[in-house]
Amino acid sequence: MLLQDKSIAIIGGGPGGLTLAKLLALKGADIKVYERDFDKNARVQGSPLDLHDESGLAALRKANLLKEFKNNFLPGADKKLIMNEHAEILFSDHDYKIEENFENEHFRPEIDRGALRKILLASIDPSHIIWNSHFIAMEQKNDGWMLHFKNKESIYADIVIAADGANSKIRPYVTDIIPFYSGITMLEGNIYNAEKEAPNIFKLLRGGKIMAFGNEQNILMGQKGNGEIGFYASFKTDESWAKNNGLNGLNYSDRAQMLDWFKANYTGWSNIWNELFECTTVPFIPRPIYCMPLDQKWKSLSNLTLIGDAAHVMPPFAGEGVNMAMLDALELSENLTSDQHQTLLEAISTYESSMLKRAAIVSKESLDNGDLMHAENALNDMLSFFSAH
């Protein structure tokens, strides 16, 4: 095996990095995951994930974790309502969508990010996860890399795999290509104990998802585990919106001020939506949406590669980000452990060639969907799309 007597450092303990660690461990590889979080409970998890049969679920099957996934996914959380700015329901699949249909390739079950992470962590030898490892820099040493961490001893690895997200500190060692701004910013909010704190929105949501469109703006929300609701106000704006608003006095920790912003900028939207801003656990989080160039490519290395957002950050409007990361993990693990390649360089190059091609296709779909969802005729177009499916 190409990985015989090779030490592998995976930087980042998100879904992609942990899936890769599990798959490589099943093949007997010497792996360590270096995660900057202090421990497994440190991170506040984001919105739920919908996993796809040919990517995220395929990786879980290969990792022998599909049973655990079925025991932890959120039945019914993939059901959706499409609404206009007046909170009128124009499409619903609640009455006919089956809550569990894993035999259907189009079934996209949802799971909390935290629940998925727990499943993956529980399947990996705890000694293989090195917490509180804040990567700073690395340099080549012999045929591998010497990695340096904040307040930790440096370590050597024969192979380094960057799974450290959109702001990857390892990506510059591979390429100087940077992402571009998509033209869309999303303002994230979360409501805990939503049934009590935001009863009208909770009742409207019905345990699933809402996509509301009006005036080239969106409100997108979904039911999370533990009775939480996560939502995004999504709109077209300048790249500097988040930074400039902070500098100009918009306080993301001031609910009253954020409600005033919503009323002033989401003109014509029903007062029903105000409950989101009145009940959010502050601070709100502004998220400018970026995408890697669709034609990106680089010269492959024999001891370093990228997976997930570190390789191909993309907008969330096709639901493919985590699925691509987990498919990266699946394909990279198979290339590194198969007998088809003579060298590590050949294995990594084959993986990267395939990864960049499919990521470009999905990124284009995500960009197109983002444009569609924020266009003047977004509501009618989205109704036509989901009615056809």
Secondary structure as UniProt FT lines:
FT   TURN            2..5
FT   STRAND          7..11
FT   HELIX           15..26
FT   TURN            27..28
FT   STRAND          30..34
FT   TURN            40..41
FT   STRAND          49..50
FT   TURN            53..55
FT   HELIX           56..62
FT   TURN            63..64
FT   HELIX           66..70
FT   TURN            71..72
FT   TURN            75..78
FT   STRAND          80..84
FT   TURN            85..86
FT   STRAND          89..92
FT   TURN            94..96
FT   TURN            102..103
FT   TURN            105..106
FT   STRAND          110..111
FT   HELIX           113..122
FT   HELIX           126..128
FT   STRAND          129..130
FT   STRAND          135..141
FT   TURN            142..143
FT   STRAND          144..149
FT   TURN            150..151
FT   STRAND          152..157
FT   STRAND          159..162
FT   TURN            166..167
FT   HELIX           171..173
FT   STRAND          180..191
FT   HELIX           194..197
FT   HELIX           199..205
FT   TURN            206..207
FT   STRAND          209..214
FT   TURN            215..216
FT   STRAND          217..223
FT   HELIX           225..227
FT   STRAND          229..236
FT   TURN            239..240
FT   HELIX           241..247
FT   TURN            248..249
FT   TURN            252..253
FT   HELIX           255..265
FT   TURN            267..268
FT   HELIX           271..273
FT   HELIX           274..279
FT   STRAND          285..291
FT   TURN            294..295
FT   STRAND          304..306
FT   HELIX           309..312
FT   TURN            317..318
FT   HELIX           321..337
FT   HELIX           344..373
FT   TURN            376..377
FT   HELIX           378..388
//
